[in-house]
Amino acid sequence: MIQHLDWHVYVTIAVVVLGTILTRVISFVLFANRAKPPAVVQYLGDVLPGAVMGLLVVYSLKDLTITSYPYGIPEAIALAVLVILHVYKRNLLLSIAVGTILYMVLVQTVFA
Amino acid sequence: MVKRSAFGYAFPLTVPICAGFLFLGISYGLYATGQGLPAFLPVLMSATIFAGSMEFVTVALLTAPFDPLGAFLLTLLVNARHIFYGLSMVTAYRGTGWKKIPLIYGMCDESFAINATTKIPDTIDKGWFYLHVTWLNYLYWVGGVALGSFGGKLITISLKGIEFVLTALFAVLFLELLLTAGKRLYCYLGFGITAAWLLAVGPERFMIPAMITIVVVFLSMRRYKRSASHDSQPKTEAKEDPQV
């Protein structure tokens, strides 16, 4: 519990804001004064998005426990349906909506 | 006209994020006020920090003894993935003028995900598209946190499981890149390396080693390819010609 709102609170928030901005801006600052970013940065910009998206999928599932009930089954079912649906229909919103609603139904009813 | 069509193109893509952010924002508001913070504080943090997982961590920092240096280092660690996003967007955000400032400030996971993967038609102004995606997502997040902080107790229907919308979003965008771009190998590598590190060191510490490994592997692949093409250029040309 926070007993009182002293300046410590605002200093901590300011420090976190600063750190966050730093991580976002650093790549842009490093390559700001070049007419063209170095070839290696262009290469990374080309190949990283796919890899980072794979990383984000794992990141968003990081707290999943597959060793205890429900063993990640709702996630597996929802993702399987999403993948199949998306490969056939290629409709971004439809795939996301069906996957999410299916997951919500699963965790609120079958795996509640 | 240009501005309007950029918005029309951007808005539908942010709708799933609206659903996810409103829910997560409400959850965050509830959590922060539940930890004893006055309602305006989570809203202030969401509007200034604007990095979801770090905002949850900051609530813990505020309830722990004052340690600004520790807080700073922890922020760098938790948000190190942004360096990655920056590397990916250096070229794309070039030439966007003043918009570059809000684009970089608001570069959260979801805005990066959409801006990095969407194939924007030539008729649409790229800078405005990026900016619309970014400010809309910002609004959803801060709005969700405000709802949760000031009125979270009024919500009665069960939204359990809606946080999966963000997993679904990342999965679909990942799939899009797998299905369209000729960069399948990099997609699999990113996924596989991250999953391997998660299994090896657990959910608290896998991100940094995974990101370093991805960059190192990709850089060595580039080096290998270049040296391979340098060494054998005349030979491979002769060999591959009949097949083409």
Contacts between the chains, C-beta under 8 A, distances in Angstrom:
chain1	res1	chain2	res2	distance
A	1	B	35	7.3
A	1	B	36	3.8
A	1	B	63	7.0
A	2	B	35	7.7
A	2	B	36	5.0
A	2	B	37	6.0
A	2	B	62	6.2
A	2	B	63	6.3
A	5	B	38	6.9
A	5	B	41	7.7
A	8	B	66	4.5
A	9	B	41	7.4
A	9	B	62	5.8
A	11	B	66	7.6
A	11	B	68	5.7
A	12	B	58	7.0
A	12	B	61	5.5
A	12	B	62	5.9
A	12	B	66	6.9
A	12	B	68	6.3
A	12	B	71	5.4
A	13	B	44	7.2
A	13	B	45	5.9
A	13	B	48	6.7
A	13	B	49	7.1
A	13	B	58	6.6
A	13	B	62	7.8
A	15	B	68	4.8
A	15	B	71	4.9
A	15	B	72	4.9
A	15	B	75	7.1
A	16	B	45	7.9
A	16	B	49	5.4
A	16	B	54	6.2
A	16	B	58	5.1
A	16	B	61	7.2
A	16	B	71	5.9
A	16	B	72	7.7
A	16	B	75	4.9
A	17	B	48	4.9
A	17	B	49	5.4
A	18	B	72	7.2
A	18	B	75	7.9
A	19	B	71	7.6
A	19	B	72	5.0
A	19	B	73	8.0
A	19	B	75	3.0
A	19	B	76	5.3
A	19	B	79	6.7
A	20	B	49	5.5
A	20	B	50	7.3
A	20	B	51	5.0
A	20	B	54	6.1
A	20	B	75	5.9
A	20	B	79	5.2
A	20	B	82	7.4
A	21	B	105	6.8
A	22	B	76	7.1
A	23	B	75	7.6
A	23	B	76	6.2
A	23	B	79	4.2
A	23	B	80	6.2
A	23	B	81	7.9
A	23	B	82	3.9
A	23	B	83	5.6
A	23	B	86	7.8
A	24	B	79	7.7
A	24	B	82	4.6
A	24	B	85	7.4
A	24	B	86	6.3
A	24	B	104	5.3
A	24	B	105	6.8
A	24	B	107	5.0
A	25	B	86	7.2
A	25	B	104	5.4
A	26	B	83	5.9
A	26	B	86	6.3
A	27	B	83	5.9
A	27	B	85	8.0
A	27	B	86	2.8
A	27	B	87	4.8
A	27	B	89	7.8
A	27	B	90	5.7
A	28	B	86	5.7
A	28	B	89	7.9
A	28	B	90	6.1
A	28	B	93	7.1
A	28	B	100	7.4
A	28	B	104	5.8
A	31	B	90	5.2
A	37	B	90	5.1
A	37	B	91	6.0
A	37	B	94	8.0
A	40	B	219	7.2
A	40	B	222	7.2
A	41	B	87	6.3
A	41	B	90	5.9
A	41	B	91	7.7
A	42	B	91	6.1
A	43	B	218	7.7
A	43	B	222	5.6
A	44	B	87	5.1
A	44	B	88	7.1
A	44	B	215	7.2
A	44	B	218	6.7
A	44	B	219	7.9
A	45	B	87	6.2
A	45	B	88	4.9
A	45	B	89	7.2
A	45	B	90	6.0
A	45	B	91	5.1
A	45	B	92	7.4
A	46	B	183	7.6
A	47	B	183	6.0
A	47	B	186	4.5
A	47	B	218	5.6
A	48	B	84	6.3
A	48	B	87	6.2
A	48	B	88	4.6
A	48	B	186	7.7
A	48	B	190	7.9
A	48	B	214	7.6
A	48	B	218	7.3
A	49	B	88	5.2
A	49	B	116	4.2
A	49	B	117	6.3
A	49	B	177	6.8
A	50	B	174	7.6
A	50	B	177	4.5
A	50	B	178	7.5
A	50	B	181	6.5
A	50	B	183	4.9
A	50	B	184	7.8
A	50	B	186	4.6
A	50	B	187	3.9
A	50	B	190	6.2
A	51	B	186	5.0
A	51	B	187	6.5
A	51	B	189	6.0
A	51	B	190	2.6
A	51	B	191	7.7
A	51	B	193	7.8
A	51	B	214	5.3
A	51	B	218	7.2
A	52	B	81	7.5
A	52	B	84	5.7
A	52	B	85	7.1
A	52	B	88	6.6
A	52	B	112	7.8
A	52	B	116	7.5
A	52	B	190	6.2
A	53	B	113	6.6
A	53	B	116	7.9
A	53	B	117	6.9
A	53	B	170	6.2
A	53	B	173	5.4
A	53	B	174	4.2
A	53	B	177	5.8
A	53	B	187	6.9
A	53	B	190	7.0
A	54	B	174	5.7
A	54	B	187	5.4
A	54	B	188	7.1
A	54	B	189	7.6
A	54	B	190	3.5
A	54	B	191	3.1
A	54	B	192	7.6
A	54	B	194	6.3
A	55	B	81	7.5
A	55	B	190	5.2
A	55	B	191	7.2
A	55	B	193	7.9
A	55	B	194	4.4
A	55	B	207	7.9
A	55	B	210	6.2
A	55	B	211	7.2
A	55	B	214	7.1
A	56	B	109	6.2
A	56	B	113	6.6
A	56	B	170	4.4
A	56	B	174	7.6
A	57	B	167	7.0
A	57	B	170	4.8
A	57	B	171	5.4
A	57	B	174	5.2
A	57	B	191	6.4
A	58	B	191	6.4
A	58	B	194	4.1
A	58	B	195	5.1
A	58	B	198	5.8
A	58	B	210	7.9
A	59	B	81	7.9
A	59	B	170	7.9
A	59	B	194	7.2
A	59	B	207	6.9
A	60	B	166	5.5
A	60	B	167	4.2
A	60	B	170	5.4
A	61	B	167	6.1
A	62	B	198	6.0
A	62	B	203	4.2
A	62	B	206	7.2
A	63	B	203	5.7
A	74	B	161	7.7
A	75	B	164	7.4
A	75	B	167	7.3
A	78	B	164	6.5
A	78	B	168	7.3
A	79	B	167	7.6
A	79	B	168	7.9
A	79	B	171	6.0
A	82	B	168	5.9
A	82	B	171	6.0
A	82	B	172	6.8
A	83	B	171	7.3
A	83	B	175	6.4
A	86	B	172	5.7
A	86	B	175	5.3
A	86	B	176	8.0
A	87	B	175	7.4
A	87	B	179	7.2
A	90	B	179	7.6
A	92	B	13	7.1
A	92	B	16	7.8
A	92	B	172	5.8
A	92	B	176	7.4
A	93	B	12	6.7
A	93	B	15	6.4
A	93	B	16	6.5
A	95	B	168	7.2
A	95	B	172	5.0
A	96	B	16	4.4
A	96	B	165	6.5
A	96	B	168	4.6
A	96	B	169	5.7
A	96	B	172	5.6
A	97	B	16	7.3
A	99	B	164	7.2
A	99	B	168	4.1
A	99	B	171	7.4
A	99	B	172	7.7
A	100	B	16	7.7
A	100	B	19	7.4
A	100	B	161	7.7
A	100	B	162	6.6
A	100	B	164	5.3
A	100	B	165	4.4
A	100	B	168	5.1
A	103	B	161	5.1
A	103	B	164	4.2
A	103	B	168	7.6
A	104	B	159	7.7
A	104	B	160	6.7
A	104	B	161	3.8
A	104	B	162	6.0
A	104	B	164	7.1
A	106	B	161	7.4
A	107	B	160	5.9
A	107	B	161	4.1
A	108	B	158	5.9
A	108	B	160	5.4
A	108	B	161	6.3
